[in-house]
Amino acid sequence: MRKAIAAAVALLALVAGSALSAEDELDTDLMQSIEDSNKSLASNIAIKDGKGATTDAKDLAEMFAKVEGFYVKKGDAADAVDLSKKSRELTAQILQQVGAKNFDAATDSATTLSRTCKTCHNFYKKS
């Protein structure tokens, strides 16, 4: 389980946001907040801190809604909209799993969430 968390954290480190123009791209601060919250979520799940994981998952759901809204408004980014929705769905799953104290399932969902972020960044992050 710890290896899965470590892999998720490593993936997050790879998807750190670069400086982007505020008008044409997502706000760098928002992307950094997502990365930080995602790392915190993985850590809180690993130590079975339900309260911390719940807070992180709720924060992430709100931030992914902003990302989704950005790409809906931008248009011509159906994949990003779908990945943002998937991220919100995963955070909802994590909330349920943590609420049920099923931290193994929450770890799997958090790992999938990290992969989803990476997939979106592969398509939409400027180098």
FENCORBEL-V495737 format. One record per residue. N is the residue number from 1. RES is the residue in three letters. SS is DSSP state (A for helix, B for strand, O for the rest). PSI is psi as a letter, one per 40 degrees, with the letter a starting at -180 (* if undefined). OMEGA is omega in whole degrees, -180 to 180 (NA if undefined). Layout:
# FENCORBEL-V495737
N:RES:SS:PSI:OMEGA, N:RES:SS:PSI:OMEGA
This chain:
# FENCORBEL-V495737
1:MET:O:d:180, 2:ARG:A:d:178, 3:LYS:A:d:178, 4:ALA:A:d:178, 5:ILE:A:d:180, 6:ALA:A:d:179, 7:ALA:A:d:179, 8:ALA:A:d:179, 9:VAL:A:d:178, 10:ALA:A:d:178, 11:LEU:A:d:180, 12:LEU:A:d:179, 13:ALA:A:d:-180, 14:LEU:A:d:-174, 15:VAL:O:f:179, 16:ALA:O:h:-178, 17:GLY:O:i:174, 18:SER:O:i:-180, 19:ALA:O:h:-177, 20:LEU:O:i:178, 21:SER:O:h:-174, 22:ALA:O:d:-177, 23:GLU:O:d:-174, 24:ASP:O:e:-175, 25:GLU:O:i:177, 26:LEU:O:i:179, 27:ASP:O:h:-179, 28:THR:A:d:180, 29:ASP:A:d:177, 30:LEU:A:d:-179, 31:MET:A:d:177, 32:GLN:A:d:178, 33:SER:A:d:177, 34:ILE:A:d:180, 35:GLU:A:d:-179, 36:ASP:A:d:180, 37:SER:A:d:179, 38:ASN:A:d:176, 39:LYS:A:d:179, 40:SER:A:d:178, 41:LEU:A:d:-180, 42:ALA:A:d:180, 43:SER:A:d:-179, 44:ASN:A:d:176, 45:ILE:A:d:-178, 46:ALA:A:d:-180, 47:ILE:O:e:177, 48:LYS:O:f:176, 49:ASP:O:g:-177, 50:GLY:A:d:-179, 51:LYS:A:d:180, 52:GLY:A:d:180, 53:ALA:A:d:179, 54:THR:A:d:179, 55:THR:A:d:180, 56:ASP:A:d:-178, 57:ALA:A:d:178, 58:LYS:A:d:178, 59:ASP:A:d:180, 60:LEU:A:d:179, 61:ALA:A:d:178, 62:GLU:A:d:-179, 63:MET:A:d:178, 64:PHE:A:d:175, 65:ALA:A:d:177, 66:LYS:A:d:178, 67:VAL:A:d:179, 68:GLU:A:d:178, 69:GLY:A:d:178, 70:PHE:A:d:-176, 71:TYR:A:d:174, 72:VAL:A:d:-180, 73:LYS:A:d:-179, 74:LYS:A:d:-179, 75:GLY:O:i:178, 76:ASP:O:f:179, 77:ALA:O:f:-176, 78:ALA:A:d:180, 79:ASP:A:d:180, 80:ALA:A:d:177, 81:VAL:A:d:180, 82:ASP:A:d:180, 83:LEU:A:d:177, 84:SER:A:d:177, 85:LYS:A:d:179, 86:LYS:A:d:179, 87:SER:A:d:178, 88:ARG:A:d:178, 89:GLU:A:d:179, 90:LEU:A:d:178, 91:THR:A:d:176, 92:ALA:A:d:176, 93:GLN:A:d:-180, 94:ILE:A:d:178, 95:LEU:A:d:178, 96:GLN:A:d:-178, 97:GLN:A:d:178, 98:VAL:A:d:178, 99:GLY:A:d:178, 100:ALA:O:e:-178, 101:LYS:O:f:177, 102:ASN:O:g:-174, 103:PHE:A:d:176, 104:ASP:A:d:178, 105:ALA:A:d:179, 106:ALA:A:d:177, 107:THR:A:d:178, 108:ASP:A:d:180, 109:SER:A:d:179, 110:ALA:A:d:177, 111:THR:A:d:177, 112:THR:A:d:178, 113:LEU:A:d:179, 114:SER:A:d:178, 115:ARG:A:d:179, 116:THR:A:d:176, 117:CYS:A:d:-179, 118:LYS:A:d:179, 119:THR:A:d:180, 120:CYS:A:d:180, 121:HIS:A:d:178, 122:ASN:A:d:-179, 123:PHE:A:d:-166, 124:TYR:A:e:-179, 125:LYS:O:h:175, 126:LYS:O:i:-180, 127:SER:O:*:NA
